[in-house]
Amino acid sequence: MSIRKQFLKSRPVCKVTFKIPETVGNGAKTAHLVGEFNEWSTSATPMKRLKNGAFSTTVELTPNRSYQFRYLLGPSKWENDPEADAYLPTPFGDSRNSVIRL
């Protein structure tokens, strides 16, 4: 998986591209980026499926903040990003969330 951060000079935002590789996303029909930036909506930020089976999406986030997130593959498979800046326990205590720091 990969995360690419692009801080814009023209506006106070950071364009962040999240990518799930084909080895993880292959076989999933859908993928969504779910996190604090979209109020943990499982449908607000769909990821585009690429021809090779990978998924990708870009969101604009406010710099100087940290955001928790996870990937939802299909209807019920949750994944963290191994390239996240940190990990925090979920409020449910059964897993951890990925964290991106801008």
Buried (B, 14 or more C-beta within 10 A) or exposed (E): BEBEBEEEEEEEBBBBEBBBBBEBBEEBEBBBBBBBBBEEEBEBBBBEBBEEBBBBBBBEBEEEEEBBBBBBBEEEEEBBBEEBBEBEEEEEEEEBBBBBEB
